[in-house]
Amino acid sequence: MDIRYTGLYILSVLIAACSQILLKTAADRTYPSKVREYLNVPVITGYGLMGLSLLMTMIAYRGVPLSFGPVLEALGYVFVAVLGWLFLKERLTARKAAGMALIIAGILLIQMIP
């Protein structure tokens, strides 16, 4: 497995997580009309980032085995929780931290299997 493609895949997961945080912040706002609810900078940027993430993931699959993609995709849960804590002031409970530790441990464990 090529480390460059793995890094690209992880970056695409991080960008998708940023997109989700951006879309959540946009959803928490009130807008004067239904059109403004969907046609505003945070929403358009969020969907643009999601599209960029998709393209990066497709490129990353050139060097990442198809069976390992969903394993790396699980990092999205970790990224969203951390970004939510940083930017949305969401609580990071011990239960969430334990779940994130299990996800990271699982990824590392699977990485060690030949």
VOLO-558491 format. One line per field, with one value per residue: residue in one letter; x, y, z of N, C-alpha, C, CB in turn. Coordinates in steps of 0.001 Angstrom, whole numbers, plus 524288, in hexadecimal, padded with zeros to 5 digits. Glycine has a CB too. Example, Ala and Ser with C-alpha at 12.3 -4.5 7.8 and 13.67 -1.06 7.14 Angstrom:
aa <- [A; S]
n.u <- [83386; 83232]
n.v <- [7E9C6; 7F736]
n.w <- [81E78; 81BA8]
ca.u <- [8300C; 83566]
ca.v <- [7EE6C; 7FBDC]
ca.w <- [81E78; 81BE4]
c.u <- [83390; 83264]
c.v <- [7F31C; 8001E]
c.w <- [81E78; 81EBE]
cb.u <- [82C2C; 83704]
cb.v <- [7EE87; 7FDAA]
cb.w <- [82356; 8165D]
% end
This chain:
aa <- [M; D; I; R; Y; T; G; L; Y; I; L; S; V; L; I; A; A; C; S; Q; I; L; L; K; T; A; A; D; R; T; Y; P; S; K; V; R; E; Y; L; N; V; P; V; I; T; G; Y; G; L; M; G; L; S; L; L; M; T; M; I; A; Y; R; G; V; P; L; S; F; G; P; V; L; E; A; L; G; Y; V; F; V; A; V; L; G; W; L; F; L; K; E; R; L; T; A; R; K; A; A; G; M; A; L; I; I; A; G; I; L; L; I; Q; M; I; P]
n.u <- [80357; 8027A; 807BC; 80611; 7FC79; 7F649; 7F73A; 7F274; 7E867; 7E5B3; 7E628; 7DDD6; 7D592; 7D63F; 7D3E6; 7C993; 7C539; 7C6A0; 7BFEA; 7B65A; 7B5A8; 7B518; 7AB9D; 7A4EE; 7A5B0; 7A12C; 79721; 79365; 790D8; 78760; 77FF6; 77B8D; 77581; 77183; 777C4; 780EE; 7840B; 788AF; 78F1C; 79938; 7A596; 7AAC9; 7A574; 7A6A7; 7B18D; 7B359; 7AEC3; 7B4FC; 7BEC1; 7BC6B; 7BB53; 7C594; 7CAA6; 7C68E; 7CB00; 7D59E; 7D5A9; 7D34E; 7DC56; 7E394; 7E14B; 7E742; 7F06A; 7EDAC; 7E8F1; 7DC76; 7D739; 7DB2C; 7D7C1; 7CDAB; 7D11C; 7D817; 7D0DC; 7CB4A; 7D094; 7CBB4; 7C3F1; 7C9E6; 7CED2; 7C609; 7C1E8; 7CA2F; 7CB5B; 7C160; 7C1CD; 7C9C4; 7C628; 7BB3A; 7B931; 7B5BC; 7B35D; 7BD85; 7BCE3; 7C0BB; 7BD92; 7BCC1; 7C748; 7CBA5; 7C716; 7CB9A; 7D5FD; 7D566; 7D2E6; 7DBF4; 7E362; 7DFBF; 7E15B; 7EC4A; 7EEB6; 7EA8D; 7F0DF; 7FA39; 7F8D3; 7FCE0]
n.v <- [7FB66; 80861; 81305; 81D6F; 81DB6; 819F9; 82214; 829EE; 825FD; 82678; 83147; 83400; 8300C; 83678; 8402B; 83E33; 83D60; 84799; 84C71; 84864; 84D12; 8578D; 8577F; 854F3; 85DC0; 864F3; 86100; 86319; 86D60; 877B3; 87B47; 88520; 88169; 875C8; 87433; 879A6; 87361; 86AE0; 86EF0; 87452; 878EA; 87204; 8684D; 8662A; 865EA; 85D89; 854FF; 85570; 852E2; 848B0; 84412; 8455D; 83EE5; 83547; 83434; 833C3; 82A93; 8234B; 823F5; 820BE; 81645; 81193; 80E45; 80A1F; 7FEC5; 7F981; 7F47A; 7F92F; 80356; 805A8; 80468; 80CAE; 81475; 81480; 81B2B; 8247A; 8257F; 827AD; 83106; 837B2; 83810; 83CC9; 8464F; 84A59; 84BE6; 85369; 85BF2; 85CF0; 85C6E; 8533C; 848F6; 8408F; 834F8; 82AEB; 82179; 8233A; 82561; 81BB3; 8159E; 81A45; 817BB; 80CE6; 80C1E; 8104C; 80939; 80011; 80265; 80326; 7F8FC; 7F2D4; 7F690; 7F1B2; 7E76F; 7DE32]
n.w <- [80000; 7FC76; 802FC; 80078; 7FB3D; 80329; 80A5C; 80471; 80430; 80ED8; 81026; 809A3; 80F69; 8182F; 81387; 8108B; 81A78; 81E17; 81726; 81A9E; 82483; 8219A; 81BF9; 8241C; 82A91; 823E8; 82367; 82D38; 82D51; 82B0A; 81FFA; 816DD; 80E95; 8077C; 7FEC9; 80155; 80946; 804A9; 7FD0C; 80047; 80505; 80CC0; 80B31; 8006F; 7FFF3; 806D3; 80162; 7F88D; 7FCD1; 7FFA6; 7F5E0; 7F233; 7F94F; 7F646; 7EC2D; 7EEF7; 7F4B7; 7ECFD; 7E6D8; 7EE45; 7EF47; 7E7D4; 7EC42; 7F5B4; 7FB5C; 7F81C; 8001E; 808E2; 80908; 80E39; 81870; 81A0E; 8187A; 8219B; 827F7; 826BC; 82E5C; 83724; 83410; 832A9; 83CC8; 8425C; 83CDC; 83E84; 84937; 849AE; 84355; 8441F; 84E58; 852E4; 85C08; 86001; 863E0; 86D1E; 86959; 85E82; 85C84; 85EFE; 85734; 84E58; 85035; 84F30; 84492; 83FDE; 843C5; 83F12; 83478; 83442; 83749; 82F1A; 8274E; 8299A; 826E6; 81DC6]
ca.u <- [80000; 80593; 806B0; 80416; 7F6E6; 7F3CB; 7F6EF; 7EE73; 7E353; 7E4AE; 7E4FA; 7D88A; 7D1FB; 7D667; 7D100; 7C407; 7C3A7; 7C623; 7BB21; 7B1EF; 7B571; 7B345; 7A60D; 7A215; 7A554; 79D60; 791E4; 791C4; 78F4D; 78240; 78085; 776BE; 7725D; 77355; 77BFA; 785A3; 7857B; 78BF3; 792CF; 79C63; 7AB1F; 7AC4C; 7A331; 7A937; 7B6E7; 7B312; 7ADED; 7B9A9; 7C2B7; 7BADC; 7BCB5; 7CB44; 7CBE7; 7C53C; 7CF0D; 7DA71; 7D504; 7D3B8; 7E1DC; 7E65F; 7E074; 7EB4A; 7F486; 7EB7C; 7E597; 7D6E1; 7D593; 7DD27; 7D51A; 7CA03; 7D40D; 7D9CF; 7CC2B; 7C9A3; 7D310; 7C800; 7C15F; 7CDAB; 7CF79; 7C148; 7C184; 7CE2A; 7C9F9; 7BCBE; 7C39B; 7CCD8; 7C374; 7B5B7; 7B911; 7B2EB; 7B605; 7C088; 7BC49; 7C44B; 7BB8B; 7BE6D; 7CCF4; 7CCA9; 7C5A1; 7CF9B; 7DAAE; 7D479; 7D342; 7E17B; 7E5FC; 7DE11; 7E414; 7F1C0; 7EEE5; 7E9B5; 7F575; 7FE75; 7F7AB; 7FF21]
ca.v <- [80000; 80D1D; 816B4; 82261; 81D17; 81983; 8276E; 82CA9; 82407; 828B8; 836CE; 83465; 82F28; 83B46; 84430; 83CDB; 83EBC; 84D53; 84D8B; 84737; 85121; 85C47; 856E2; 85516; 86333; 86789; 85F13; 86558; 872D4; 8789C; 87E2E; 887EC; 87E9A; 87075; 87496; 87B2E; 86EFA; 86751; 871EE; 877DB; 87781; 86D42; 8639B; 86539; 8644E; 8584A; 85127; 85586; 84FCF; 84338; 84266; 844EE; 83A2D; 830D3; 833C3; 83216; 82514; 8203B; 823CF; 81DBA; 810A8; 80F85; 80BED; 807EB; 7FA4C; 7FA79; 7F265; 7FC86; 80861; 80680; 804C2; 8121E; 817C7; 814B7; 81FBE; 828CF; 82606; 82A3C; 83669; 83ABB; 838E8; 8409A; 84B63; 84C32; 84DC9; 85825; 8605F; 85D59; 85C11; 84E8A; 8462D; 83BEF; 831BF; 82672; 81D63; 82495; 824B8; 81611; 813E6; 81C0B; 81494; 807C9; 80CBA; 810EF; 8043A; 7FC62; 803C3; 80190; 7F346; 7F0E2; 7F810; 7EE14; 7E24E; 7DDFC]
ca.w <- [80000; 7FBD8; 80736; 7FE4C; 7FA3B; 80842; 80C5E; 80162; 805F6; 81407; 80F41; 8077B; 813CD; 81B4A; 810A5; 81103; 81FCF; 81E2C; 8144A; 81E0A; 8288B; 81EFC; 81AD6; 82913; 82C3F; 82078; 824BA; 8323A; 82C89; 828A7; 81B18; 81587; 80AB9; 8064C; 7FAF3; 8043D; 80C93; 80197; 7F9D9; 80364; 804B3; 80F98; 808D9; 7FB67; 8012A; 8091A; 7FD39; 7F547; 7FF85; 7FF53; 7F09B; 7F214; 7FC46; 7F2E9; 7E824; 7F174; 7F622; 7E82A; 7E56D; 7F243; 7EE6F; 7E44F; 7EF5C; 7FA86; 7FA1F; 7F8D2; 80535; 80D1A; 808C8; 8128C; 81D54; 81A6B; 818B8; 82719; 82A59; 82673; 83375; 83A96; 83250; 833AE; 8426C; 843F8; 83A97; 84154; 84E4C; 848E1; 840DF; 84599; 85414; 8547B; 8603F; 85EAD; 8688D; 86DAA; 865E5; 85934; 85C50; 85ED9; 851FC; 84AAC; 85133; 84CD2; 83EE0; 83E7F; 844DB; 83AFE; 82F99; 834DB; 83777; 829C8; 8244A; 82ACB; 824A8; 81876]
c.u <- [80386; 803F4; 8048C; 7FE3D; 7F3DC; 7F329; 7F2D0; 7E901; 7E1E8; 7E36E; 7DF78; 7D476; 7D1C6; 7D355; 7CB24; 7C205; 7C309; 7C123; 7B655; 7B151; 7B354; 7AD6B; 7A2CC; 7A191; 7A15F; 797D4; 78FDF; 78FFD; 789B6; 7830A; 77B57; 77348; 774A0; 777DD; 7811A; 7879C; 7893D; 79005; 79574; 7A1F6; 7AC79; 7AA33; 7A5EA; 7AEDD; 7B705; 7B250; 7B283; 7BE13; 7C16A; 7BC2D; 7C296; 7CD09; 7CAD4; 7C95F; 7D436; 7DA32; 7D598; 7D96B; 7E4DF; 7E5B4; 7E43C; 7EF88; 7F2B8; 7E810; 7DFD6; 7D4F9; 7D750; 7DA7F; 7D14A; 7CCA6; 7D5E8; 7D52D; 7CA31; 7CC3D; 7CF7F; 7C530; 7C4E6; 7CE2B; 7CAAE; 7C0B7; 7C55E; 7CCE3; 7C51B; 7BE26; 7C677; 7C98C; 7BDD1; 7B4E7; 7B5B6; 7B616; 7B8D2; 7C09B; 7C04D; 7C296; 7BD23; 7C44F; 7CE65; 7CB57; 7C9AC; 7D4A0; 7DA15; 7D4EB; 7D8F8; 7E478; 7E49E; 7E0D2; 7E9C7; 7F252; 7EE4C; 7EE5A; 7F9EB; 7FDA1; 7F9C1; 7FB23]
c.v <- [804DB; 81125; 81BE4; 82216; 81C7D; 81EE7; 82AA2; 82B03; 82665; 82E85; 83780; 83383; 83400; 83FA3; 84321; 83E34; 844A3; 84F01; 84CA6; 84B54; 85633; 85BFC; 856FD; 85AAE; 8662B; 865DF; 8616E; 86B05; 87320; 87C3D; 880B9; 8850E; 8792A; 8708A; 875E6; 876C4; 86B48; 86A1E; 8760B; 875B6; 87296; 8683D; 8624D; 86376; 85EC7; 85419; 85105; 85256; 849FA; 840FB; 841BD; 83FFE; 83549; 82FFB; 831CB; 82C51; 8219F; 81FC3; 82059; 817E1; 80E60; 80CA9; 80994; 8034B; 7FB6F; 7F8A0; 7F5DA; 801DF; 80950; 806E5; 80A62; 815D8; 8185A; 8193A; 82482; 829B3; 828E3; 82FFA; 839C1; 83BDC; 83D13; 84605; 84DB1; 84E66; 852FC; 85CD4; 8611B; 85D11; 85785; 84BBE; 8415F; 83884; 82D54; 82203; 81E55; 823C4; 81EEE; 813D9; 81573; 818EA; 80F22; 807FC; 80D09; 80BDA; 80039; 7FD6D; 8020D; 7FBA7; 7F0EC; 7F21F; 7F421; 7E8A3; 7E22E; 7DCAE]
c.w <- [80000; 7FFEF; 80531; 7FD55; 7FF52; 80ABB; 8098D; 80321; 80B43; 81391; 80D16; 80BBE; 81746; 818A0; 810EB; 81677; 82060; 81B6A; 817BC; 8224D; 82637; 81DD6; 81FDC; 82B16; 828F0; 821DC; 829D0; 831C8; 82A72; 823FD; 819B2; 81199; 809DF; 80265; 7FDB4; 807B7; 809C2; 7FE4B; 7FD34; 80378; 807D2; 80D19; 803B5; 7FC3E; 8035D; 804F5; 7F967; 7F7B4; 7FF54; 7F9ED; 7EFFE; 7F4E8; 7F90B; 7EEB7; 7EA69; 7F2EE; 7F154; 7E66E; 7E947; 7F182; 7EA5D; 7E760; 7F47D; 7F907; 7FB65; 7FE22; 809BF; 80D37; 80D3C; 817E2; 81E24; 81AEA; 81E51; 829FA; 82A3A; 82B96; 83750; 8391C; 8338E; 83984; 84443; 841D1; 83D2E; 846A0; 84DB5; 84728; 84299; 84B81; 855ED; 858A3; 85E20; 86393; 868A0; 86A11; 86032; 85899; 85C0B; 85979; 84DEE; 84B5E; 84ED0; 846E4; 83D39; 83F6B; 840BA; 835D5; 82FDF; 834D7; 83205; 8264F; 82507; 82857; 81F0D; 81450]
cb.u <- [7FC33; 804F4; 80BA4; 806EE; 7F5F0; 7F6FF; 7FC34; 7EF2A; 7E362; 7E96A; 7E8FC; 7D7C5; 7D3B0; 7DC15; 7D2D0; 7C326; 7C7AD; 7CAF1; 7BAD3; 7B29A; 7BAEB; 7B653; 7A518; 7A4DA; 7AAB2; 79E89; 791EE; 79632; 7931C; 77E42; 78263; 77817; 77221; 76ECE; 77AB0; 78489; 78098; 78893; 79005; 79A24; 7AE6D; 7AA62; 79D4A; 7A90E; 7B968; 7AEA8; 7A8DE; 7BB74; 7C33B; 7B4F8; 7BAAE; 7CDD1; 7C8C2; 7BFE1; 7CFE6; 7DB8A; 7CFAB; 7D06B; 7E42F; 7E47E; 7DAD0; 7EDBA; 7F889; 7E847; 7E76F; 7D3C6; 7D7BC; 7E305; 7D244; 7C618; 7D8C7; 7DD16; 7C7D2; 7CAE6; 7D82E; 7C40F; 7BFE0; 7D30F; 7D090; 7BC6B; 7C27E; 7D3A4; 7C913; 7B8D2; 7C731; 7D107; 7C38F; 7B299; 7B704; 7B1DA; 7B21B; 7C643; 7B6BA; 7C479; 7B592; 7BCF6; 7CF8B; 7C97B; 7C05E; 7D0B1; 7DBBD; 7CF1E; 7D042; 7E3F6; 7E479; 7D829; 7E3BB; 7F402; 7EAA0; 7E4BA; 7F741; 7FF07; 7F1A2; 8037A]
cb.v <- [7FFFD; 80F5D; 817A8; 823BB; 81860; 815E5; 82A18; 82B93; 81DFD; 827E6; 83937; 8306C; 82A4E; 83D00; 84468; 836FC; 83CAB; 84FEE; 84A26; 841D5; 8520B; 85D26; 851C3; 851AC; 865DB; 86646; 85921; 864FC; 87598; 87B04; 87A90; 88D32; 881A6; 86D22; 878C1; 88006; 86C04; 86409; 87484; 87879; 87C02; 86D99; 86455; 86A33; 8681C; 85801; 8525C; 85B24; 8519F; 842A4; 8464C; 849CA; 83A03; 831A6; 8390D; 83568; 82429; 822BD; 82968; 81F43; 80FB0; 813F7; 80FD7; 80C1D; 7F570; 7F7CD; 7ECE6; 7FD3C; 808D6; 80227; 800EC; 81391; 81582; 80F90; 820FC; 827D4; 8209D; 8277F; 83688; 837CA; 833C8; 83EDF; 84AD7; 847CD; 849BA; 8571E; 85FB9; 8590F; 86128; 84AE3; 84496; 83D60; 82F80; 82488; 81D18; 82A4D; 8274B; 81339; 8161C; 821E8; 81425; 805C0; 811AC; 8156A; 8022C; 7FCB2; 809B7; 803CB; 7F12B; 7F33B; 7FD8D; 7ED8F; 7E11F; 7DA02]
cb.w <- [804D6; 7F646; 80A57; 7F92E; 7F6B0; 80BDE; 80BE0; 7FB81; 8064E; 817AF; 80B7F; 80304; 8170A; 81C33; 80AE3; 80FDA; 823CA; 81B8E; 80F5E; 82080; 82AFA; 819E9; 817DD; 82D2C; 82BEF; 81AAE; 82527; 83618; 828BE; 82CB4; 816A0; 81363; 8057E; 8041A; 7F6C0; 8078F; 80E4E; 7FE1B; 7F521; 80911; 8069B; 8152F; 807F3; 7F7F9; 8050C; 80D0F; 7FA49; 7F461; 80535; 80077; 7EC9C; 7F48E; 8015F; 7F05B; 7E578; 7F649; 7F8BB; 7E3C9; 7E552; 7F7AB; 7ECB4; 7E111; 7F06B; 7FDB1; 7FD23; 7F48A; 805F3; 80C88; 803BC; 812AA; 81D4B; 815A6; 81540; 829DA; 82791; 8222F; 835A6; 83A4E; 82C7A; 831A7; 8455D; 84219; 834B0; 841F9; 850E7; 844E0; 83B1B; 842F7; 8566F; 84FBD; 86488; 85CC3; 868D7; 8736B; 86655; 857E9; 86119; 8631D; 85083; 84B69; 85725; 84E5D; 83D0A; 841B1; 84A46; 83A36; 82E8A; 839E2; 83B15; 82772; 825DD; 830AE; 824CC; 81840]
% end
